[in-house]
Amino acid sequence: MIYRLFILVLLTLFTSTIFALNLAQPQTLNLSLSPPTSSAVTPSILNVTAPTDPRLKCTKRPILGRENRPRFDNCRVAINSLPSVLGHGFFHTGHPYNEFRLPVRRSFKDCAVVVNLRDGVASLEGRWLEVRDAAMFMNKECRKSRKGVDFTGGKITAGVQAGLVIRLGSNGEPAGSGFDFGIGGEEDGTGNRTIV
């Protein structure tokens, strides 16, 4: 009986130590944009770990003049309004019209998030939840304070050969500013743009 109790205590200590060690390791965000069933076939090619990662480019703060970056909290709302399809599919442009058709633009107040395929990429397998994770990661990593307000903005690429491009920028940013999303469409009155 005492032997069993001793073994139980040792197992408890061992598992709690392993659990604590796992929490102490730095966490990375896996943005492979591949379905969970094919992870053995398609290796993870994007593990974004820091704002110095070449796939993550943050918008620089203006030295003089008006702040041209959107507010962090507004971008969080815009990102959360991206599609929340649970399954995976093929991101594409053109037909068919379904939940994986790109480009997609969502905006809230001064922030716009745009998801599109890189030029020359016809389609890319992935999940919207991974896209939202990548956008939230960028929002957090590019967050900078100015006069007590948190601003953000930038671009991140994901997927096979960086085929998916996600941008955070100011809603209504003028052309040539580096965030000219150029996807057209019509405003629906709530700050969201419908692609036609």
ChimeraX attribute file (.defattr): number of C-alpha atoms within 10 A of each C-alpha:
attribute: neighborCount
match mode: 1-to-1
recipient: residues
	/A:1	5
	/A:2	7
	/A:3	8
	/A:4	9
	/A:5	10
	/A:6	11
	/A:7	11
	/A:8	12
	/A:9	11
	/A:10	12
	/A:11	12
	/A:12	11
	/A:13	12
	/A:14	12
	/A:15	11
	/A:16	12
	/A:17	11
	/A:18	11
	/A:19	11
	/A:20	11
	/A:21	10
	/A:22	11
	/A:23	9
	/A:24	9
	/A:25	8
	/A:26	7
	/A:27	11
	/A:28	11
	/A:29	14
	/A:30	16
	/A:31	22
	/A:32	25
	/A:33	28
	/A:34	24
	/A:35	15
	/A:36	13
	/A:37	8
	/A:38	9
	/A:39	12
	/A:40	9
	/A:41	8
	/A:42	14
	/A:43	11
	/A:44	15
	/A:45	16
	/A:46	20
	/A:47	15
	/A:48	23
	/A:49	15
	/A:50	15
	/A:51	15
	/A:52	11
	/A:53	12
	/A:54	10
	/A:55	16
	/A:56	23
	/A:57	18
	/A:58	20
	/A:59	20
	/A:60	13
	/A:61	17
	/A:62	10
	/A:63	7
	/A:64	6
	/A:65	7
	/A:66	8
	/A:67	13
	/A:68	19
	/A:69	24
	/A:70	25
	/A:71	24
	/A:72	23
	/A:73	17
	/A:74	19
	/A:75	30
	/A:76	19
	/A:77	17
	/A:78	24
	/A:79	26
	/A:80	16
	/A:81	16
	/A:82	20
	/A:83	16
	/A:84	14
	/A:85	12
	/A:86	10
	/A:87	11
	/A:88	17
	/A:89	20
	/A:90	17
	/A:91	24
	/A:92	21
	/A:93	17
	/A:94	10
	/A:95	8
	/A:96	9
	/A:97	10
	/A:98	12
	/A:99	15
	/A:100	22
	/A:101	20
	/A:102	21
	/A:103	20
	/A:104	20
	/A:105	26
	/A:106	24
	/A:107	27
	/A:108	22
	/A:109	18
	/A:110	19
	/A:111	28
	/A:112	28
	/A:113	28
	/A:114	24
	/A:115	25
	/A:116	22
	/A:117	23
	/A:118	16
	/A:119	9
	/A:120	7
	/A:121	16
	/A:122	13
	/A:123	18
	/A:124	21
	/A:125	18
	/A:126	24
	/A:127	24
	/A:128	20
	/A:129	18
	/A:130	22
	/A:131	25
	/A:132	21
	/A:133	16
	/A:134	24
	/A:135	29
	/A:136	17
	/A:137	19
	/A:138	25
	/A:139	25
	/A:140	17
	/A:141	19
	/A:142	23
	/A:143	20
	/A:144	19
	/A:145	12
	/A:146	9
	/A:147	5
	/A:148	7
	/A:149	11
	/A:150	15
	/A:151	24
	/A:152	28
	/A:153	30
	/A:154	24
	/A:155	22
	/A:156	22
	/A:157	26
	/A:158	27
	/A:159	21
	/A:160	19
	/A:161	12
	/A:162	17
	/A:163	20
	/A:164	24
	/A:165	20
	/A:166	24
	/A:167	24
	/A:168	33
	/A:169	27
	/A:170	26
	/A:171	23
	/A:172	14
	/A:173	18
	/A:174	11
	/A:175	10
	/A:176	8
	/A:177	11
	/A:178	11
	/A:179	21
	/A:180	14
	/A:181	23
	/A:182	9
	/A:183	16
	/A:184	12
	/A:185	12
	/A:186	12
	/A:187	12
	/A:188	9
	/A:189	7
	/A:190	10
	/A:191	18
	/A:192	20
	/A:193	18
	/A:194	14
	/A:195	14
	/A:196	7
